[in-house]
């Protein structure tokens, strides 16, 4: 049986290729693992937003400490959405995208936005998208630093969540905004253009409505304890935002396929669904998460840094563009 998946090409774009599917018996255990992971992630989301405030907190506010679990599992939660973005979470496209949309609602941002943004990241990484780079000819470290650190310490996730407000904008308005924001050092223009497409915008609006309704109801359910949910979402925002550019900070420009493989203890690497093998993923974005470790070893690749060291070095701040 043949299947289709996306692979990166040298220009940083995505090429559809046909691959030979392995014997069904060897794949089935992994598919079962993915289904279990989807179930666990969904259950944690429902626990955080529904069961905890309605059932457990009224009995004992100490149950609020249990919110540390979904916060600490932010990376594997995002990794499942990331698999859906690349069409590798579930075999059938409809099931894959449906699960991706449901998980993204629990995450707090529409799947259409996350998918478009991430695929543009693959296309424009280190070209249009250079998060930490500033041009000394038009800016300075002191001018670039506030926005950089705001994004690093939670701002990226907050932007993903705030994007639900775009649901009320008509498509022509989004297209005009896309043209206005389009710039050589930004993916905002192409991102809004993709969201403005008819089918994409419809899905975006449905999911944005679900996110607003679910999270509004959750905050009302938490009541006097709503600060707990806010703190948990703040923890998620910090982890997402710090992790996002750690694999690219200070790497070569104009090289969309380049990213770092970061060392984690093997159990944590597995828990993160091998997301720390980011260099392998950028070279082979069509691989499933469970295939990344084998490709890493087969290609004789090495770790560039430890994950903690890579995340911490972002504290150095913006980097000046060199001529």
C-alpha contacts under 8 A as a table, 3 or more apart, distances in Angstrom:
res1	aa1	res2	aa2	distance
1	X	20	X	6.12
1	X	21	X	5.58
2	X	18	X	6.26
2	X	19	X	5.60
2	X	20	X	4.73
2	X	21	X	5.61
3	X	18	X	5.60
3	X	19	X	5.39
3	X	20	X	6.37
3	X	21	X	6.22
4	X	16	X	6.49
4	X	17	X	5.65
4	X	18	X	4.63
4	X	19	X	6.16
5	X	16	X	5.65
5	X	17	X	5.73
5	X	18	X	6.61
5	X	19	X	7.39
5	X	87	X	7.47
5	X	286	X	5.45
6	X	14	X	5.88
6	X	15	X	5.45
6	X	16	X	4.63
6	X	17	X	6.18
6	X	86	X	7.50
6	X	285	X	6.58
6	X	286	X	4.80
7	X	14	X	5.55
7	X	15	X	5.27
7	X	16	X	6.37
7	X	17	X	6.85
7	X	283	X	7.65
7	X	284	X	5.58
7	X	285	X	5.59
7	X	286	X	5.22
8	X	12	X	6.10
8	X	13	X	5.80
8	X	14	X	4.69
8	X	15	X	6.10
8	X	257	X	7.36
8	X	282	X	7.23
8	X	283	X	6.11
8	X	284	X	6.16
8	X	285	X	6.44
9	X	12	X	5.52
9	X	13	X	5.56
9	X	14	X	5.94
9	X	15	X	6.36
10	X	13	X	7.32
10	X	257	X	7.28
11	X	123	X	7.78
11	X	256	X	7.44
12	X	122	X	6.48
12	X	123	X	4.59
12	X	124	X	6.75
12	X	125	X	7.96
12	X	255	X	7.77
12	X	256	X	5.04
12	X	257	X	6.10
13	X	122	X	7.18
13	X	123	X	4.93
14	X	123	X	7.40
21	X	24	X	7.90
22	X	26	X	6.86
22	X	27	X	6.71
23	X	26	X	5.68
23	X	27	X	6.76
24	X	27	X	5.23
24	X	28	X	6.07
25	X	28	X	5.42
25	X	29	X	7.64
26	X	29	X	6.76
26	X	30	X	7.92
27	X	30	X	5.51
27	X	31	X	6.30
28	X	31	X	5.03
28	X	32	X	6.14
29	X	32	X	5.04
29	X	33	X	6.32
30	X	33	X	4.91
30	X	34	X	6.32
31	X	34	X	5.09
31	X	35	X	6.30
31	X	90	X	7.22
32	X	35	X	5.06
32	X	36	X	6.20
33	X	36	X	5.05
33	X	37	X	6.12
34	X	37	X	4.99
34	X	38	X	6.14
34	X	89	X	6.84
34	X	90	X	7.57
35	X	38	X	5.09
35	X	39	X	6.20
36	X	39	X	5.02
36	X	40	X	6.16
37	X	40	X	5.08
37	X	41	X	6.07
37	X	80	X	7.93
38	X	41	X	5.19
38	X	42	X	6.04
38	X	80	X	7.36
38	X	99	X	7.74
39	X	42	X	5.14
39	X	43	X	6.04
40	X	43	X	5.06
40	X	44	X	6.16
41	X	44	X	5.18
41	X	45	X	6.24
41	X	77	X	6.29
41	X	103	X	7.66
42	X	45	X	5.07
42	X	46	X	6.22
42	X	103	X	6.74
42	X	106	X	7.67
43	X	46	X	5.14
43	X	47	X	5.97
44	X	47	X	4.91
44	X	48	X	6.06
44	X	70	X	6.45
45	X	48	X	5.17
45	X	49	X	6.19
45	X	70	X	7.62
45	X	106	X	5.78
45	X	107	X	7.97
46	X	49	X	5.25
46	X	50	X	5.37
46	X	51	X	6.53
46	X	106	X	7.89
47	X	50	X	5.49
47	X	51	X	4.62
47	X	52	X	5.56
48	X	51	X	6.61
48	X	52	X	5.72
48	X	53	X	7.64
48	X	67	X	6.77
48	X	70	X	7.56
48	X	229	X	7.90
49	X	52	X	6.83
49	X	53	X	7.03
49	X	214	X	7.81
49	X	215	X	7.22
49	X	218	X	5.15
50	X	53	X	5.91
50	X	54	X	6.09
50	X	218	X	6.33
50	X	221	X	7.56
51	X	54	X	5.34
51	X	55	X	5.42
51	X	56	X	6.89
52	X	55	X	5.61
52	X	56	X	4.94
52	X	57	X	5.90
52	X	63	X	7.53
52	X	64	X	7.79
53	X	56	X	6.20
53	X	57	X	5.27
53	X	58	X	7.13
53	X	218	X	7.52
53	X	221	X	5.62
53	X	222	X	4.89
54	X	57	X	6.84
54	X	58	X	6.94
54	X	221	X	6.21
54	X	222	X	7.42
55	X	58	X	6.30
55	X	59	X	7.22
56	X	59	X	5.37
56	X	60	X	6.42
56	X	61	X	7.69
56	X	63	X	6.37
57	X	60	X	5.07
57	X	61	X	4.76
57	X	62	X	7.35
57	X	63	X	5.84
57	X	64	X	6.80
58	X	61	X	6.77
60	X	63	X	6.00
61	X	64	X	5.72
61	X	225	X	8.00
62	X	65	X	6.01
63	X	66	X	5.60
63	X	67	X	7.99
64	X	67	X	5.76
64	X	228	X	6.60
65	X	68	X	5.88
66	X	69	X	5.79
67	X	70	X	5.82
67	X	71	X	6.49
67	X	228	X	7.90
67	X	229	X	7.82
67	X	232	X	6.27
68	X	71	X	5.05
68	X	72	X	5.99
68	X	232	X	7.16
69	X	72	X	5.30
69	X	73	X	6.21
70	X	73	X	4.96
70	X	74	X	6.22
71	X	74	X	5.29
71	X	232	X	6.09
71	X	233	X	7.61
71	X	235	X	5.95
71	X	236	X	5.50
72	X	75	X	7.61
73	X	76	X	5.70
73	X	77	X	6.19
74	X	77	X	5.07
74	X	78	X	6.14
74	X	236	X	6.03
74	X	239	X	7.06
74	X	240	X	7.40
75	X	78	X	5.14
75	X	79	X	6.01
75	X	239	X	7.58
75	X	240	X	7.33
75	X	272	X	5.79
76	X	79	X	4.74
76	X	80	X	6.34
76	X	271	X	6.32
76	X	272	X	4.59
76	X	273	X	6.16
77	X	80	X	5.45
77	X	81	X	6.82
78	X	81	X	5.11
78	X	82	X	6.06
78	X	107	X	7.95
79	X	82	X	4.75
79	X	83	X	6.19
79	X	272	X	6.82
79	X	273	X	6.44
79	X	275	X	6.75
80	X	83	X	5.08
80	X	84	X	6.46
80	X	89	X	6.90
80	X	100	X	7.79
81	X	84	X	5.04
81	X	85	X	6.21
81	X	100	X	5.44
81	X	103	X	6.54
81	X	104	X	6.74
82	X	85	X	4.95
82	X	86	X	6.55
83	X	86	X	5.30
83	X	87	X	6.22
83	X	88	X	5.18
83	X	89	X	4.85
83	X	288	X	7.21
83	X	289	X	7.33
84	X	87	X	4.82
84	X	88	X	5.78
84	X	89	X	4.81
84	X	90	X	7.39
84	X	96	X	5.70
84	X	97	X	6.23
84	X	99	X	7.43
84	X	100	X	5.17
85	X	88	X	7.72
85	X	97	X	7.73
85	X	100	X	7.14
85	X	111	X	7.97
85	X	114	X	7.60
85	X	115	X	5.08
85	X	118	X	7.66
85	X	119	X	7.98
86	X	89	X	7.79
86	X	285	X	7.16
86	X	286	X	6.66
87	X	90	X	7.08
87	X	91	X	7.78
87	X	93	X	6.83
87	X	96	X	6.32
87	X	97	X	7.46
88	X	91	X	6.73
88	X	96	X	7.40
88	X	286	X	7.36
88	X	287	X	7.55
88	X	288	X	5.75
89	X	96	X	5.76
89	X	288	X	7.67
90	X	93	X	7.21
90	X	95	X	6.39
90	X	96	X	4.69
91	X	95	X	7.55
91	X	96	X	6.76
92	X	95	X	5.36
92	X	96	X	5.98
93	X	96	X	4.99
93	X	97	X	6.04
94	X	97	X	5.36
94	X	98	X	5.92
95	X	98	X	5.02
95	X	99	X	6.07
96	X	99	X	5.41
96	X	100	X	6.14
97	X	100	X	4.86
97	X	101	X	6.04
98	X	101	X	5.18
98	X	102	X	6.27
99	X	102	X	5.08
99	X	103	X	6.08
100	X	103	X	5.26
100	X	104	X	6.02
100	X	111	X	6.46
101	X	104	X	5.04
101	X	105	X	6.24
101	X	110	X	6.90
101	X	111	X	5.03
101	X	112	X	7.88
101	X	207	X	7.24
102	X	105	X	5.21
102	X	106	X	6.64
103	X	106	X	5.16
103	X	107	X	6.15
104	X	107	X	4.67
104	X	108	X	6.07
104	X	109	X	5.71
104	X	110	X	5.80
104	X	111	X	5.33
105	X	108	X	5.13
105	X	109	X	6.01
105	X	110	X	6.23
105	X	111	X	7.53
105	X	207	X	6.43
105	X	208	X	7.73
105	X	210	X	6.76
105	X	211	X	5.24
106	X	211	X	7.27
108	X	160	X	7.86
108	X	161	X	5.71
108	X	211	X	5.93
108	X	215	X	7.96
109	X	113	X	7.26
109	X	114	X	7.20
109	X	160	X	5.70
109	X	161	X	4.99
109	X	163	X	7.30
109	X	164	X	6.75
109	X	207	X	7.97
109	X	208	X	7.08
109	X	211	X	7.11
110	X	113	X	5.48
110	X	114	X	6.52
110	X	164	X	7.10
110	X	204	X	5.78
110	X	207	X	5.43
110	X	208	X	5.80
110	X	211	X	7.75
111	X	114	X	5.01
111	X	115	X	5.87
111	X	204	X	7.27
111	X	207	X	7.54
112	X	115	X	5.25
112	X	116	X	6.09
112	X	195	X	7.04
112	X	200	X	6.37
112	X	201	X	7.98
112	X	203	X	6.95
112	X	204	X	5.66
113	X	116	X	5.29
113	X	117	X	5.89
113	X	160	X	7.79
113	X	191	X	7.72
113	X	195	X	6.82
113	X	204	X	7.24
114	X	117	X	5.17
114	X	118	X	5.96
114	X	160	X	7.76
115	X	118	X	5.27
115	X	119	X	6.14
116	X	119	X	5.36
116	X	120	X	6.14
116	X	191	X	6.27
116	X	194	X	6.78
116	X	195	X	7.58
117	X	120	X	5.19
117	X	121	X	6.17
117	X	191	X	6.11
118	X	121	X	4.83
118	X	122	X	6.50
119	X	122	X	5.12
119	X	123	X	6.43
120	X	123	X	4.92
120	X	124	X	5.88
120	X	125	X	7.81
120	X	187	X	7.10
120	X	190	X	7.89
120	X	191	X	7.40
121	X	124	X	5.28
121	X	125	X	5.12
121	X	129	X	6.91
122	X	125	X	5.63
122	X	256	X	6.47
122	X	257	X	7.42
122	X	282	X	6.97
123	X	256	X	6.32
124	X	127	X	5.17
124	X	128	X	5.25
124	X	129	X	5.65
124	X	187	X	7.66
124	X	256	X	5.99
125	X	128	X	6.62
125	X	129	X	5.01
125	X	130	X	6.84
125	X	254	X	7.74
125	X	255	X	7.16
125	X	256	X	4.66
125	X	257	X	7.64
126	X	129	X	5.35
126	X	130	X	5.08
126	X	248	X	7.88
126	X	251	X	7.96
126	X	252	X	7.14
126	X	253	X	4.72
126	X	254	X	5.17
126	X	255	X	5.83
126	X	256	X	5.70
127	X	130	X	6.46
127	X	185	X	7.24
127	X	253	X	6.32
127	X	254	X	4.82
127	X	255	X	7.11
127	X	256	X	6.91
128	X	184	X	5.62
128	X	185	X	4.27
128	X	186	X	5.23
128	X	187	X	6.33
129	X	185	X	6.10
129	X	186	X	5.85
129	X	187	X	6.53
130	X	133	X	5.48
130	X	185	X	7.05
130	X	253	X	7.85
131	X	148	X	7.61
131	X	245	X	7.35
131	X	249	X	7.94
132	X	148	X	6.75
132	X	249	X	6.76
132	X	250	X	7.80
132	X	317	X	7.07
132	X	318	X	4.68
132	X	319	X	5.83
133	X	318	X	5.75
133	X	319	X	4.92
133	X	320	X	5.78
133	X	321	X	5.95
134	X	139	X	6.62
134	X	140	X	7.18
134	X	141	X	7.55
134	X	144	X	6.71
134	X	318	X	6.65
134	X	319	X	6.21
134	X	320	X	5.15
134	X	321	X	5.73
135	X	138	X	5.67
135	X	139	X	5.76
135	X	140	X	7.29
135	X	320	X	5.88
135	X	321	X	5.10
136	X	139	X	5.03
136	X	140	X	5.40
136	X	141	X	7.96
136	X	320	X	6.13
136	X	321	X	6.76
139	X	143	X	6.29
139	X	144	X	6.90
140	X	143	X	5.23
140	X	144	X	6.12
140	X	320	X	7.94
141	X	144	X	5.15
141	X	145	X	5.77
141	X	318	X	6.30
141	X	319	X	7.59
141	X	320	X	7.45
142	X	145	X	5.32
142	X	146	X	7.41
143	X	146	X	6.76
144	X	147	X	5.99
144	X	148	X	6.19
144	X	318	X	6.56
145	X	148	X	4.96
145	X	149	X	6.00
145	X	317	X	6.40
145	X	318	X	6.11
146	X	149	X	5.42
146	X	150	X	6.06
147	X	150	X	5.09
147	X	151	X	6.16
148	X	151	X	5.30
148	X	152	X	6.19
148	X	317	X	7.06
148	X	318	X	6.71
149	X	152	X	4.81
149	X	153	X	6.02
149	X	317	X	7.21
150	X	153	X	5.43
150	X	154	X	6.66
150	X	155	X	5.27
151	X	154	X	5.79
151	X	155	X	3.82
151	X	156	X	5.03
151	X	241	X	6.65
152	X	155	X	6.27
152	X	156	X	6.95
152	X	238	X	7.52
152	X	241	X	5.22
152	X	242	X	5.30
153	X	237	X	7.55
153	X	238	X	5.31
153	X	241	X	6.13
153	X	242	X	6.39
154	X	157	X	5.75
154	X	158	X	6.38
154	X	234	X	7.15
154	X	237	X	4.51
154	X	238	X	4.41
154	X	239	X	7.60
154	X	240	X	7.27
154	X	241	X	5.14
154	X	242	X	7.41
155	X	158	X	4.96
155	X	159	X	6.12
155	X	237	X	7.28
155	X	241	X	6.69
156	X	159	X	5.23
156	X	160	X	6.45
156	X	237	X	7.39
156	X	240	X	7.52
156	X	241	X	5.26
157	X	160	X	5.00
157	X	161	X	6.26
157	X	236	X	7.98
157	X	237	X	5.01
157	X	238	X	7.82
157	X	240	X	6.42
157	X	241	X	6.10
158	X	161	X	5.07
158	X	162	X	5.96
158	X	237	X	6.78
159	X	162	X	4.99
159	X	163	X	6.07
160	X	163	X	5.34
160	X	164	X	7.76
161	X	164	X	6.11
162	X	165	X	6.02
163	X	166	X	5.53
163	X	167	X	7.85
164	X	167	X	5.69
164	X	205	X	7.82
164	X	208	X	5.05
164	X	209	X	7.90
164	X	212	X	7.88
165	X	168	X	6.26
165	X	169	X	7.93
165	X	208	X	7.83
166	X	169	X	5.40
166	X	174	X	7.95
167	X	170	X	7.97
167	X	201	X	7.65
167	X	204	X	6.76
167	X	205	X	4.93
167	X	208	X	6.57
168	X	205	X	7.72
169	X	173	X	6.19
169	X	174	X	6.49
170	X	173	X	5.40
170	X	174	X	6.51
171	X	174	X	5.07
171	X	175	X	6.24
171	X	196	X	5.03
171	X	197	X	7.44
171	X	198	X	7.77
171	X	201	X	7.67
172	X	175	X	5.06
172	X	176	X	6.21
172	X	196	X	7.72
173	X	176	X	5.13
173	X	177	X	6.12
174	X	177	X	5.02
174	X	178	X	6.01
174	X	192	X	6.19
174	X	193	X	7.11
174	X	196	X	5.98
175	X	178	X	4.88
175	X	179	X	6.30
175	X	192	X	6.76
175	X	193	X	5.77
175	X	196	X	6.47
176	X	179	X	5.20
176	X	180	X	6.27
177	X	180	X	5.01
177	X	181	X	6.10
177	X	189	X	7.51
177	X	192	X	7.57
178	X	181	X	5.21
178	X	182	X	5.91
178	X	188	X	6.74
178	X	189	X	4.06
178	X	190	X	6.78
178	X	191	X	7.65
178	X	192	X	5.28
178	X	193	X	5.93
179	X	182	X	5.20
179	X	189	X	5.98
180	X	189	X	7.46
181	X	186	X	7.90
181	X	188	X	6.14
181	X	189	X	5.24
182	X	186	X	6.68
182	X	187	X	7.15
182	X	188	X	6.33
182	X	189	X	4.16
182	X	190	X	7.16
183	X	186	X	5.34
183	X	187	X	7.54
183	X	189	X	7.25
186	X	189	X	7.22
187	X	190	X	5.56
187	X	191	X	6.03
188	X	191	X	5.07
188	X	192	X	6.17
189	X	192	X	5.41
189	X	193	X	6.25
190	X	193	X	4.99
190	X	194	X	6.27
191	X	194	X	5.30
191	X	195	X	6.40
192	X	195	X	5.02
192	X	196	X	6.07
193	X	196	X	5.16
193	X	197	X	6.81
194	X	197	X	5.55
194	X	200	X	7.28
195	X	200	X	5.59
195	X	201	X	5.34
195	X	204	X	7.39
196	X	200	X	6.86
196	X	201	X	5.42
197	X	200	X	5.36
197	X	201	X	5.77
198	X	201	X	5.30
198	X	202	X	6.31
199	X	202	X	5.25
199	X	203	X	6.47
200	X	203	X	5.29
200	X	204	X	6.03
201	X	204	X	4.86
201	X	205	X	6.09
202	X	205	X	5.25
202	X	206	X	6.36
203	X	206	X	5.18
203	X	207	X	6.16
204	X	207	X	5.31
204	X	208	X	5.94
205	X	208	X	5.02
205	X	209	X	6.09
206	X	209	X	5.26
206	X	210	X	6.35
207	X	210	X	4.97
207	X	211	X	6.12
208	X	211	X	5.06
208	X	212	X	6.20
209	X	212	X	5.24
209	X	213	X	6.09
210	X	213	X	5.17
210	X	214	X	5.93
211	X	214	X	5.26
211	X	215	X	5.97
212	X	215	X	5.46
212	X	216	X	5.83
213	X	216	X	5.29
213	X	217	X	6.10
214	X	217	X	5.23
214	X	218	X	6.15
215	X	218	X	4.81
215	X	219	X	6.18
216	X	219	X	5.28
216	X	220	X	6.29
217	X	220	X	5.09
217	X	221	X	6.09
218	X	221	X	4.97
218	X	222	X	6.21
219	X	222	X	5.09
219	X	223	X	6.31
219	X	226	X	5.52
219	X	229	X	7.28
220	X	223	X	5.11
220	X	226	X	7.56
221	X	226	X	7.97
222	X	225	X	5.02
222	X	226	X	4.70
222	X	229	X	7.50
223	X	226	X	5.34
224	X	227	X	7.48
225	X	228	X	5.63
225	X	229	X	7.51
226	X	229	X	5.32
226	X	230	X	6.31
227	X	230	X	4.89
227	X	231	X	6.02
228	X	231	X	5.08
228	X	232	X	6.24
229	X	232	X	5.01
229	X	233	X	6.18
230	X	233	X	5.18
230	X	234	X	6.08
231	X	234	X	4.85
231	X	235	X	6.22
232	X	235	X	5.05
232	X	236	X	6.37
233	X	236	X	4.96
233	X	237	X	6.07
234	X	237	X	4.94
234	X	238	X	6.22
235	X	238	X	5.17
235	X	239	X	6.32
236	X	239	X	5.25
236	X	240	X	6.05
237	X	240	X	5.28
237	X	241	X	5.96
238	X	241	X	5.28
238	X	242	X	5.95
239	X	242	X	5.37
239	X	243	X	5.94
240	X	243	X	5.32
240	X	244	X	6.02
241	X	244	X	5.36
241	X	245	X	7.68
242	X	245	X	6.90
242	X	246	X	6.77
242	X	311	X	6.53
243	X	246	X	5.34
243	X	247	X	7.67
243	X	311	X	6.66
244	X	247	X	7.20
245	X	248	X	5.25
245	X	249	X	5.79
246	X	249	X	5.51
246	X	307	X	7.97
246	X	310	X	5.61
246	X	311	X	5.07
246	X	314	X	6.93
247	X	259	X	5.66
247	X	260	X	4.99
247	X	261	X	7.21
247	X	262	X	7.39
247	X	278	X	6.74
247	X	279	X	7.91
247	X	310	X	7.18
248	X	251	X	5.44
248	X	258	X	7.91
248	X	259	X	5.52
248	X	260	X	6.54
249	X	310	X	7.96
249	X	314	X	6.73
250	X	319	X	7.58
251	X	258	X	7.74
251	X	259	X	7.35
252	X	255	X	6.30
252	X	258	X	7.58
253	X	256	X	7.98
255	X	258	X	5.58
256	X	282	X	7.98
257	X	279	X	7.80
257	X	282	X	5.34
257	X	283	X	5.56
258	X	279	X	6.24
258	X	282	X	6.62
258	X	283	X	7.36
259	X	278	X	6.00
259	X	279	X	4.29
259	X	280	X	7.92
259	X	282	X	6.50
260	X	277	X	7.31
260	X	278	X	5.83
260	X	279	X	4.71
260	X	303	X	7.31
260	X	304	X	5.82
260	X	305	X	7.71
261	X	276	X	5.93
261	X	277	X	4.46
261	X	278	X	5.17
261	X	279	X	4.95
261	X	280	X	7.11
261	X	302	X	7.20
261	X	303	X	5.03
261	X	304	X	5.71
261	X	305	X	7.27
262	X	276	X	5.26
262	X	277	X	6.17
262	X	278	X	7.43
262	X	303	X	5.42
262	X	304	X	5.96
262	X	305	X	5.22
262	X	306	X	5.12
262	X	307	X	4.96
262	X	310	X	7.53
263	X	269	X	7.94
263	X	276	X	6.99
263	X	303	X	5.82
263	X	304	X	7.70
263	X	305	X	6.17
263	X	306	X	4.35
263	X	307	X	5.49
264	X	268	X	6.10
264	X	269	X	5.45
264	X	276	X	7.28
264	X	306	X	6.49
264	X	307	X	6.13
265	X	268	X	5.40
265	X	269	X	6.12
266	X	269	X	4.92
266	X	270	X	6.16
267	X	270	X	5.14
267	X	271	X	6.12
268	X	271	X	4.81
268	X	272	X	6.10
269	X	272	X	5.21
269	X	273	X	6.45
269	X	274	X	5.06
269	X	275	X	7.21
269	X	276	X	6.49
270	X	273	X	4.95
270	X	274	X	5.41
271	X	274	X	7.36
272	X	275	X	5.63
272	X	276	X	7.25
273	X	289	X	5.71
273	X	290	X	7.08
274	X	277	X	5.64
274	X	289	X	6.00
274	X	290	X	7.21
274	X	292	X	6.67
274	X	293	X	7.01
275	X	278	X	5.83
275	X	281	X	7.92
275	X	289	X	7.35
276	X	307	X	7.46
277	X	280	X	5.64
277	X	281	X	6.55
277	X	292	X	6.83
277	X	293	X	7.41
277	X	296	X	7.60
278	X	281	X	4.88
278	X	282	X	6.18
279	X	282	X	5.27
279	X	283	X	6.42
280	X	283	X	5.24
280	X	284	X	6.03
280	X	285	X	7.89
280	X	292	X	6.42
280	X	295	X	7.23
280	X	296	X	6.36
281	X	284	X	4.97
281	X	285	X	4.84
281	X	286	X	7.86
281	X	287	X	7.16
281	X	292	X	6.93
282	X	285	X	5.46
284	X	287	X	5.84
287	X	291	X	5.96
287	X	292	X	6.66
288	X	291	X	5.34
288	X	292	X	6.91
289	X	292	X	5.63
290	X	293	X	6.77
290	X	294	X	7.95
291	X	294	X	5.52
291	X	295	X	6.36
292	X	295	X	5.16
292	X	296	X	6.05
293	X	296	X	4.99
293	X	297	X	6.32
294	X	297	X	5.24
294	X	298	X	5.94
295	X	298	X	4.93
295	X	299	X	5.93
296	X	299	X	5.53
296	X	300	X	6.36
296	X	301	X	5.47
296	X	302	X	7.83
297	X	300	X	5.07
297	X	301	X	6.30
298	X	301	X	7.85
303	X	306	X	7.39
305	X	309	X	6.55
305	X	310	X	6.13
306	X	309	X	5.32
306	X	310	X	6.19
307	X	310	X	5.16
307	X	311	X	6.16
308	X	311	X	5.15
308	X	312	X	6.02
309	X	312	X	5.10
309	X	313	X	6.11
310	X	313	X	5.46
310	X	314	X	7.07
311	X	314	X	5.79
311	X	315	X	7.97
312	X	315	X	5.77
313	X	316	X	5.78
314	X	317	X	5.86
